[in-house]
Amino acid sequence: MKNLENKLQVLNENRGDVELREYVEISAESDPNFFRWLFGEDFDNDFDSSMTSEQKEEYKSWLETL
């Protein structure tokens, strides 16, 4: 994930009263562009199946740190 500090700042600004991790999980589930934005890549429409196993693991590890 590139420019993660900037992305964390954007996420924090947009989350409102919701905890950051919860906001990220909600965004990942509801926004089809979330992973495209987070990884800076143009995934296919079904982005979850287009992500590599390394990207999925990177996301899970990052999510645990929030």
PyMOL Python script that loads the backbone (N, CA, C, O; Angstrom):
from pymol import cmd

cmd.read_pdbstr("""\
ATOM      1  N   MET A   1       0.846  -1.177   0.000  1.00  0.00           N
ATOM      2  CA  MET A   1       0.000   0.000   0.000  1.00  0.00           C
ATOM      3  C   MET A   1       0.887   1.234   0.000  1.00  0.00           C
ATOM      4  O   MET A   1       1.712   1.433   0.892  1.00  0.00           O
ATOM      5  N   LYS A   2       0.700   2.038  -1.001  1.00  0.00           N
ATOM      6  CA  LYS A   2       1.523   3.231  -1.161  1.00  0.00           C
ATOM      7  C   LYS A   2       0.874   4.416  -0.456  1.00  0.00           C
ATOM      8  O   LYS A   2      -0.349   4.489  -0.334  1.00  0.00           O
ATOM      9  N   ASN A   3       1.706   5.336   0.003  1.00  0.00           N
ATOM     10  CA  ASN A   3       1.232   6.575   0.645  1.00  0.00           C
ATOM     11  C   ASN A   3       0.263   6.290   1.794  1.00  0.00           C
ATOM     12  O   ASN A   3      -0.755   6.965   1.943  1.00  0.00           O
ATOM     13  N   LEU A   4       0.587   5.304   2.585  1.00  0.00           N
ATOM     14  CA  LEU A   4      -0.313   4.860   3.645  1.00  0.00           C
ATOM     15  C   LEU A   4      -0.584   5.947   4.678  1.00  0.00           C
ATOM     16  O   LEU A   4      -1.697   6.043   5.195  1.00  0.00           O
ATOM     17  N   GLU A   5       0.410   6.760   4.984  1.00  0.00           N
ATOM     18  CA  GLU A   5       0.192   7.844   5.956  1.00  0.00           C
ATOM     19  C   GLU A   5      -0.875   8.808   5.465  1.00  0.00           C
ATOM     20  O   GLU A   5      -1.746   9.217   6.232  1.00  0.00           O
ATOM     21  N   ASN A   6      -0.813   9.170   4.194  1.00  0.00           N
ATOM     22  CA  ASN A   6      -1.823  10.068   3.627  1.00  0.00           C
ATOM     23  C   ASN A   6      -3.198   9.411   3.616  1.00  0.00           C
ATOM     24  O   ASN A   6      -4.206  10.062   3.892  1.00  0.00           O
ATOM     25  N   LYS A   7      -3.236   8.132   3.302  1.00  0.00           N
ATOM     26  CA  LYS A   7      -4.516   7.419   3.260  1.00  0.00           C
ATOM     27  C   LYS A   7      -5.104   7.301   4.660  1.00  0.00           C
ATOM     28  O   LYS A   7      -6.318   7.408   4.833  1.00  0.00           O
ATOM     29  N   LEU A   8      -4.264   7.083   5.649  1.00  0.00           N
ATOM     30  CA  LEU A   8      -4.745   7.038   7.031  1.00  0.00           C
ATOM     31  C   LEU A   8      -5.324   8.387   7.442  1.00  0.00           C
ATOM     32  O   LEU A   8      -6.330   8.446   8.150  1.00  0.00           O
ATOM     33  N   GLN A   9      -4.694   9.460   7.001  1.00  0.00           N
ATOM     34  CA  GLN A   9      -5.204  10.795   7.303  1.00  0.00           C
ATOM     35  C   GLN A   9      -6.588  10.989   6.680  1.00  0.00           C
ATOM     36  O   GLN A   9      -7.496  11.503   7.335  1.00  0.00           O
ATOM     37  N   VAL A  10      -6.752  10.586   5.433  1.00  0.00           N
ATOM     38  CA  VAL A  10      -8.051  10.706   4.758  1.00  0.00           C
ATOM     39  C   VAL A  10      -9.098   9.860   5.473  1.00  0.00           C
ATOM     40  O   VAL A  10     -10.218  10.317   5.705  1.00  0.00           O
ATOM     41  N   LEU A  11      -8.739   8.638   5.820  1.00  0.00           N
ATOM     42  CA  LEU A  11      -9.681   7.761   6.517  1.00  0.00           C
ATOM     43  C   LEU A  11     -10.092   8.356   7.855  1.00  0.00           C
ATOM     44  O   LEU A  11     -11.269   8.333   8.214  1.00  0.00           O
ATOM     45  N   ASN A  12      -9.134   8.883   8.587  1.00  0.00           N
ATOM     46  CA  ASN A  12      -9.442   9.492   9.881  1.00  0.00           C
ATOM     47  C   ASN A  12     -10.338  10.708   9.732  1.00  0.00           C
ATOM     48  O   ASN A  12     -11.220  10.933  10.561  1.00  0.00           O
ATOM     49  N   GLU A  13     -10.124  11.491   8.689  1.00  0.00           N
ATOM     50  CA  GLU A  13     -10.947  12.676   8.462  1.00  0.00           C
ATOM     51  C   GLU A  13     -12.382  12.315   8.095  1.00  0.00           C
ATOM     52  O   GLU A  13     -13.309  13.062   8.408  1.00  0.00           O
ATOM     53  N   ASN A  14     -12.568  11.180   7.436  1.00  0.00           N
ATOM     54  CA  ASN A  14     -13.886  10.792   6.943  1.00  0.00           C
ATOM     55  C   ASN A  14     -14.677   9.889   7.882  1.00  0.00           C
ATOM     56  O   ASN A  14     -15.868   9.673   7.661  1.00  0.00           O
ATOM     57  N   ARG A  15     -14.057   9.368   8.900  1.00  0.00           N
ATOM     58  CA  ARG A  15     -14.702   8.339   9.718  1.00  0.00           C
ATOM     59  C   ARG A  15     -15.739   8.877  10.693  1.00  0.00           C
ATOM     60  O   ARG A  15     -16.573   8.114  11.182  1.00  0.00           O
ATOM     61  N   GLY A  16     -15.706  10.139  10.978  1.00  0.00           N
ATOM     62  CA  GLY A  16     -16.668  10.701  11.925  1.00  0.00           C
ATOM     63  C   GLY A  16     -16.444  10.149  13.317  1.00  0.00           C
ATOM     64  O   GLY A  16     -15.316  10.128  13.809  1.00  0.00           O
ATOM     65  N   ASP A  17     -17.525   9.698  13.957  1.00  0.00           N
ATOM     66  CA  ASP A  17     -17.452   9.185  15.326  1.00  0.00           C
ATOM     67  C   ASP A  17     -17.171   7.688  15.392  1.00  0.00           C
ATOM     68  O   ASP A  17     -17.105   7.117  16.481  1.00  0.00           O
ATOM     69  N   VAL A  18     -17.008   7.057  14.250  1.00  0.00           N
ATOM     70  CA  VAL A  18     -16.785   5.615  14.181  1.00  0.00           C
ATOM     71  C   VAL A  18     -15.301   5.330  14.406  1.00  0.00           C
ATOM     72  O   VAL A  18     -14.440   6.090  13.962  1.00  0.00           O
ATOM     73  N   GLU A  19     -15.013   4.232  15.097  1.00  0.00           N
ATOM     74  CA  GLU A  19     -13.614   3.824  15.274  1.00  0.00           C
ATOM     75  C   GLU A  19     -12.991   3.576  13.901  1.00  0.00           C
ATOM     76  O   GLU A  19     -13.680   3.143  12.977  1.00  0.00           O
ATOM     77  N   LEU A  20     -11.707   3.844  13.766  1.00  0.00           N
ATOM     78  CA  LEU A  20     -11.031   3.748  12.484  1.00  0.00           C
ATOM     79  C   LEU A  20     -11.151   2.351  11.878  1.00  0.00           C
ATOM     80  O   LEU A  20     -11.488   2.210  10.702  1.00  0.00           O
ATOM     81  N   ARG A  21     -10.879   1.333  12.667  1.00  0.00           N
ATOM     82  CA  ARG A  21     -10.944  -0.039  12.135  1.00  0.00           C
ATOM     83  C   ARG A  21     -12.345  -0.360  11.631  1.00  0.00           C
ATOM     84  O   ARG A  21     -12.501  -0.946  10.560  1.00  0.00           O
ATOM     85  N   GLU A  22     -13.353   0.017  12.386  1.00  0.00           N
ATOM     86  CA  GLU A  22     -14.730  -0.232  11.964  1.00  0.00           C
ATOM     87  C   GLU A  22     -15.041   0.514  10.669  1.00  0.00           C
ATOM     88  O   GLU A  22     -15.686  -0.034   9.774  1.00  0.00           O
ATOM     89  N   TYR A  23     -14.588   1.753  10.569  1.00  0.00           N
ATOM     90  CA  TYR A  23     -14.808   2.542   9.361  1.00  0.00           C
ATOM     91  C   TYR A  23     -14.145   1.878   8.152  1.00  0.00           C
ATOM     92  O   TYR A  23     -14.741   1.808   7.077  1.00  0.00           O
ATOM     93  N   VAL A  24     -12.926   1.395   8.327  1.00  0.00           N
ATOM     94  CA  VAL A  24     -12.213   0.721   7.245  1.00  0.00           C
ATOM     95  C   VAL A  24     -12.963  -0.536   6.828  1.00  0.00           C
ATOM     96  O   VAL A  24     -13.121  -0.789   5.633  1.00  0.00           O
ATOM     97  N   GLU A  25     -13.425  -1.325   7.786  1.00  0.00           N
ATOM     98  CA  GLU A  25     -14.150  -2.552   7.465  1.00  0.00           C
ATOM     99  C   GLU A  25     -15.446  -2.248   6.715  1.00  0.00           C
ATOM    100  O   GLU A  25     -15.783  -2.929   5.747  1.00  0.00           O
ATOM    101  N   ILE A  26     -16.164  -1.229   7.163  1.00  0.00           N
ATOM    102  CA  ILE A  26     -17.406  -0.831   6.491  1.00  0.00           C
ATOM    103  C   ILE A  26     -17.099  -0.357   5.069  1.00  0.00           C
ATOM    104  O   ILE A  26     -17.791  -0.731   4.122  1.00  0.00           O
ATOM    105  N   SER A  27     -16.077   0.453   4.926  1.00  0.00           N
ATOM    106  CA  SER A  27     -15.698   0.959   3.607  1.00  0.00           C
ATOM    107  C   SER A  27     -15.280  -0.171   2.674  1.00  0.00           C
ATOM    108  O   SER A  27     -15.629  -0.166   1.494  1.00  0.00           O
ATOM    109  N   ALA A  28     -14.538  -1.131   3.197  1.00  0.00           N
ATOM    110  CA  ALA A  28     -14.077  -2.261   2.392  1.00  0.00           C
ATOM    111  C   ALA A  28     -15.256  -3.094   1.897  1.00  0.00           C
ATOM    112  O   ALA A  28     -15.228  -3.623   0.786  1.00  0.00           O
ATOM    113  N   GLU A  29     -16.288  -3.206   2.725  1.00  0.00           N
ATOM    114  CA  GLU A  29     -17.457  -4.004   2.354  1.00  0.00           C
ATOM    115  C   GLU A  29     -18.408  -3.259   1.426  1.00  0.00           C
ATOM    116  O   GLU A  29     -19.052  -3.877   0.578  1.00  0.00           O
ATOM    117  N   SER A  30     -18.503  -1.950   1.574  1.00  0.00           N
ATOM    118  CA  SER A  30     -19.547  -1.215   0.867  1.00  0.00           C
ATOM    119  C   SER A  30     -19.065  -0.384  -0.320  1.00  0.00           C
ATOM    120  O   SER A  30     -19.865  -0.029  -1.186  1.00  0.00           O
ATOM    121  N   ASP A  31     -17.789  -0.073  -0.373  1.00  0.00           N
ATOM    122  CA  ASP A  31     -17.279   0.791  -1.439  1.00  0.00           C
ATOM    123  C   ASP A  31     -16.461  -0.036  -2.426  1.00  0.00           C
ATOM    124  O   ASP A  31     -15.369  -0.494  -2.092  1.00  0.00           O
ATOM    125  N   PRO A  32     -16.981  -0.231  -3.643  1.00  0.00           N
ATOM    126  CA  PRO A  32     -16.245  -1.058  -4.615  1.00  0.00           C
ATOM    127  C   PRO A  32     -14.908  -0.461  -5.023  1.00  0.00           C
ATOM    128  O   PRO A  32     -14.076  -1.169  -5.590  1.00  0.00           O
ATOM    129  N   ASN A  33     -14.679   0.804  -4.756  1.00  0.00           N
ATOM    130  CA  ASN A  33     -13.406   1.439  -5.108  1.00  0.00           C
ATOM    131  C   ASN A  33     -12.415   1.482  -3.950  1.00  0.00           C
ATOM    132  O   ASN A  33     -11.295   1.964  -4.118  1.00  0.00           O
ATOM    133  N   PHE A  34     -12.806   0.990  -2.787  1.00  0.00           N
ATOM    134  CA  PHE A  34     -11.953   1.107  -1.608  1.00  0.00           C
ATOM    135  C   PHE A  34     -10.585   0.454  -1.824  1.00  0.00           C
ATOM    136  O   PHE A  34      -9.556   1.086  -1.585  1.00  0.00           O
ATOM    137  N   PHE A  35     -10.566  -0.794  -2.269  1.00  0.00           N
ATOM    138  CA  PHE A  35      -9.283  -1.484  -2.446  1.00  0.00           C
ATOM    139  C   PHE A  35      -8.489  -0.907  -3.611  1.00  0.00           C
ATOM    140  O   PHE A  35      -7.258  -0.915  -3.586  1.00  0.00           O
ATOM    141  N   ARG A  36      -9.174  -0.414  -4.619  1.00  0.00           N
ATOM    142  CA  ARG A  36      -8.478   0.264  -5.722  1.00  0.00           C
ATOM    143  C   ARG A  36      -7.730   1.471  -5.167  1.00  0.00           C
ATOM    144  O   ARG A  36      -6.563   1.696  -5.487  1.00  0.00           O
ATOM    145  N   TRP A  37      -8.416   2.239  -4.333  1.00  0.00           N
ATOM    146  CA  TRP A  37      -7.820   3.427  -3.729  1.00  0.00           C
ATOM    147  C   TRP A  37      -6.708   3.047  -2.751  1.00  0.00           C
ATOM    148  O   TRP A  37      -5.624   3.630  -2.774  1.00  0.00           O
ATOM    149  N   LEU A  38      -6.986   2.067  -1.896  1.00  0.00           N
ATOM    150  CA  LEU A  38      -6.027   1.683  -0.866  1.00  0.00           C
ATOM    151  C   LEU A  38      -4.721   1.177  -1.469  1.00  0.00           C
ATOM    152  O   LEU A  38      -3.640   1.542  -1.006  1.00  0.00           O
ATOM    153  N   PHE A  39      -4.814   0.344  -2.491  1.00  0.00           N
ATOM    154  CA  PHE A  39      -3.623  -0.230  -3.102  1.00  0.00           C
ATOM    155  C   PHE A  39      -3.125   0.569  -4.295  1.00  0.00           C
ATOM    156  O   PHE A  39      -2.033   0.307  -4.799  1.00  0.00           O
ATOM    157  N   GLY A  40      -3.903   1.536  -4.754  1.00  0.00           N
ATOM    158  CA  GLY A  40      -3.495   2.337  -5.898  1.00  0.00           C
ATOM    159  C   GLY A  40      -3.413   1.518  -7.174  1.00  0.00           C
ATOM    160  O   GLY A  40      -2.562   1.758  -8.030  1.00  0.00           O
ATOM    161  N   GLU A  41      -4.324   0.533  -7.290  1.00  0.00           N
ATOM    162  CA  GLU A  41      -4.333  -0.337  -8.459  1.00  0.00           C
ATOM    163  C   GLU A  41      -5.733  -0.407  -9.037  1.00  0.00           C
ATOM    164  O   GLU A  41      -6.717  -0.173  -8.336  1.00  0.00           O
ATOM    165  N   ASP A  42      -5.817  -0.724 -10.302  1.00  0.00           N
ATOM    166  CA  ASP A  42      -7.097  -0.816 -10.979  1.00  0.00           C
ATOM    167  C   ASP A  42      -7.527  -2.273 -11.042  1.00  0.00           C
ATOM    168  O   ASP A  42      -7.272  -2.961 -12.030  1.00  0.00           O
ATOM    169  N   PHE A  43      -8.184  -2.744  -9.980  1.00  0.00           N
ATOM    170  CA  PHE A  43      -8.668  -4.115  -9.943  1.00  0.00           C
ATOM    171  C   PHE A  43      -9.879  -4.270 -10.844  1.00  0.00           C
ATOM    172  O   PHE A  43     -10.543  -3.293 -11.189  1.00  0.00           O
ATOM    173  N   ASP A  44     -10.156  -5.509 -11.220  1.00  0.00           N
ATOM    174  CA  ASP A  44     -11.372  -5.793 -11.978  1.00  0.00           C
ATOM    175  C   ASP A  44     -12.586  -5.464 -11.126  1.00  0.00           C
ATOM    176  O   ASP A  44     -12.453  -5.130  -9.949  1.00  0.00           O
ATOM    177  N   ASN A  45     -13.760  -5.558 -11.716  1.00  0.00           N
ATOM    178  CA  ASN A  45     -14.991  -5.259 -10.987  1.00  0.00           C
ATOM    179  C   ASN A  45     -15.098  -6.061  -9.706  1.00  0.00           C
ATOM    180  O   ASN A  45     -15.495  -5.524  -8.671  1.00  0.00           O
ATOM    181  N   ASP A  46     -14.755  -7.322  -9.758  1.00  0.00           N
ATOM    182  CA  ASP A  46     -14.782  -8.162  -8.565  1.00  0.00           C
ATOM    183  C   ASP A  46     -13.417  -8.072  -7.901  1.00  0.00           C
ATOM    184  O   ASP A  46     -12.617  -9.006  -7.963  1.00  0.00           O
ATOM    185  N   PHE A  47     -13.161  -6.924  -7.258  1.00  0.00           N
ATOM    186  CA  PHE A  47     -11.826  -6.627  -6.764  1.00  0.00           C
ATOM    187  C   PHE A  47     -11.325  -7.630  -5.747  1.00  0.00           C
ATOM    188  O   PHE A  47     -10.120  -7.870  -5.675  1.00  0.00           O
ATOM    189  N   ASP A  48     -12.219  -8.232  -4.947  1.00  0.00           N
ATOM    190  CA  ASP A  48     -11.769  -9.167  -3.920  1.00  0.00           C
ATOM    191  C   ASP A  48     -11.093 -10.377  -4.550  1.00  0.00           C
ATOM    192  O   ASP A  48     -10.071 -10.845  -4.047  1.00  0.00           O
ATOM    193  N   SER A  49     -11.646 -10.886  -5.636  1.00  0.00           N
ATOM    194  CA  SER A  49     -11.021 -12.042  -6.283  1.00  0.00           C
ATOM    195  C   SER A  49      -9.837 -11.625  -7.158  1.00  0.00           C
ATOM    196  O   SER A  49      -9.029 -12.468  -7.549  1.00  0.00           O
ATOM    197  N   SER A  50      -9.729 -10.335  -7.465  1.00  0.00           N
ATOM    198  CA  SER A  50      -8.613  -9.844  -8.274  1.00  0.00           C
ATOM    199  C   SER A  50      -7.374  -9.554  -7.433  1.00  0.00           C
ATOM    200  O   SER A  50      -6.270  -9.461  -7.969  1.00  0.00           O
ATOM    201  N   MET A  51      -7.546  -9.413  -6.140  1.00  0.00           N
ATOM    202  CA  MET A  51      -6.404  -9.142  -5.264  1.00  0.00           C
ATOM    203  C   MET A  51      -5.547 -10.394  -5.145  1.00  0.00           C
ATOM    204  O   MET A  51      -6.061 -11.512  -5.106  1.00  0.00           O
ATOM    205  N   THR A  52      -4.253 -10.194  -5.088  1.00  0.00           N
ATOM    206  CA  THR A  52      -3.358 -11.332  -4.884  1.00  0.00           C
ATOM    207  C   THR A  52      -3.449 -11.787  -3.428  1.00  0.00           C
ATOM    208  O   THR A  52      -3.940 -11.055  -2.569  1.00  0.00           O
ATOM    209  N   SER A  53      -2.981 -12.975  -3.169  1.00  0.00           N
ATOM    210  CA  SER A  53      -2.980 -13.462  -1.787  1.00  0.00           C
ATOM    211  C   SER A  53      -2.084 -12.587  -0.917  1.00  0.00           C
ATOM    212  O   SER A  53      -2.351 -12.406   0.271  1.00  0.00           O
ATOM    213  N   GLU A  54      -1.024 -12.046  -1.506  1.00  0.00           N
ATOM    214  CA  GLU A  54      -0.137 -11.156  -0.761  1.00  0.00           C
ATOM    215  C   GLU A  54      -0.851  -9.863  -0.386  1.00  0.00           C
ATOM    216  O   GLU A  54      -0.680  -9.354   0.721  1.00  0.00           O
ATOM    217  N   GLN A  55      -1.652  -9.332  -1.307  1.00  0.00           N
ATOM    218  CA  GLN A  55      -2.401  -8.110  -1.019  1.00  0.00           C
ATOM    219  C   GLN A  55      -3.454  -8.364   0.054  1.00  0.00           C
ATOM    220  O   GLN A  55      -3.654  -7.533   0.940  1.00  0.00           O
ATOM    221  N   LYS A  56      -4.118  -9.496  -0.023  1.00  0.00           N
ATOM    222  CA  LYS A  56      -5.120  -9.829   0.990  1.00  0.00           C
ATOM    223  C   LYS A  56      -4.469  -9.954   2.358  1.00  0.00           C
ATOM    224  O   LYS A  56      -5.018  -9.481   3.353  1.00  0.00           O
ATOM    225  N   GLU A  57      -3.317 -10.582   2.414  1.00  0.00           N
ATOM    226  CA  GLU A  57      -2.600 -10.741   3.677  1.00  0.00           C
ATOM    227  C   GLU A  57      -2.103  -9.393   4.188  1.00  0.00           C
ATOM    228  O   GLU A  57      -2.167  -9.115   5.385  1.00  0.00           O
ATOM    229  N   GLU A  58      -1.608  -8.561   3.278  1.00  0.00           N
ATOM    230  CA  GLU A  58      -1.144  -7.235   3.665  1.00  0.00           C
ATOM    231  C   GLU A  58      -2.296  -6.426   4.268  1.00  0.00           C
ATOM    232  O   GLU A  58      -2.124  -5.752   5.283  1.00  0.00           O
ATOM    233  N   TYR A  59      -3.464  -6.499   3.639  1.00  0.00           N
ATOM    234  CA  TYR A  59      -4.635  -5.792   4.151  1.00  0.00           C
ATOM    235  C   TYR A  59      -5.028  -6.310   5.530  1.00  0.00           C
ATOM    236  O   TYR A  59      -5.270  -5.520   6.442  1.00  0.00           O
ATOM    237  N   LYS A  60      -5.093  -7.632   5.691  1.00  0.00           N
ATOM    238  CA  LYS A  60      -5.473  -8.218   6.982  1.00  0.00           C
ATOM    239  C   LYS A  60      -4.488  -7.825   8.079  1.00  0.00           C
ATOM    240  O   LYS A  60      -4.896  -7.485   9.189  1.00  0.00           O
ATOM    241  N   SER A  61      -3.209  -7.869   7.773  1.00  0.00           N
ATOM    242  CA  SER A  61      -2.190  -7.493   8.762  1.00  0.00           C
ATOM    243  C   SER A  61      -2.316  -6.025   9.139  1.00  0.00           C
ATOM    244  O   SER A  61      -2.235  -5.668  10.314  1.00  0.00           O
ATOM    245  N   TRP A  62      -2.515  -5.181   8.137  1.00  0.00           N
ATOM    246  CA  TRP A  62      -2.685  -3.745   8.388  1.00  0.00           C
ATOM    247  C   TRP A  62      -3.924  -3.481   9.213  1.00  0.00           C
ATOM    248  O   TRP A  62      -3.893  -2.665  10.135  1.00  0.00           O
ATOM    249  N   LEU A  63      -5.018  -4.159   8.897  1.00  0.00           N
ATOM    250  CA  LEU A  63      -6.263  -3.982   9.613  1.00  0.00           C
ATOM    251  C   LEU A  63      -6.096  -4.324  11.103  1.00  0.00           C
ATOM    252  O   LEU A  63      -6.671  -3.660  11.965  1.00  0.00           O
ATOM    253  N   GLU A  64      -5.325  -5.340  11.387  1.00  0.00           N
ATOM    254  CA  GLU A  64      -5.089  -5.741  12.769  1.00  0.00           C
ATOM    255  C   GLU A  64      -4.324  -4.672  13.563  1.00  0.00           C
ATOM    256  O   GLU A  64      -4.416  -4.626  14.790  1.00  0.00           O
ATOM    257  N   THR A  65      -3.578  -3.824  12.872  1.00  0.00           N
ATOM    258  CA  THR A  65      -2.815  -2.791  13.567  1.00  0.00           C
ATOM    259  C   THR A  65      -3.666  -1.567  13.922  1.00  0.00           C
ATOM    260  O   THR A  65      -3.259  -0.726  14.724  1.00  0.00           O
ATOM    261  N   LEU A  66      -4.849  -1.482  13.314  1.00  0.00           N
ATOM    262  CA  LEU A  66      -5.700  -0.311  13.552  1.00  0.00           C
ATOM    263  C   LEU A  66      -6.389  -0.383  14.902  1.00  0.00           C
ATOM    264  O   LEU A  66      -7.142   0.523  15.260  1.00  0.00           O
TER     265      LEU A  66
END
""", "prot")
cmd.dss("prot")
cmd.show_as("cartoon", "prot")
cmd.util.cbc("prot")
cmd.orient("prot")
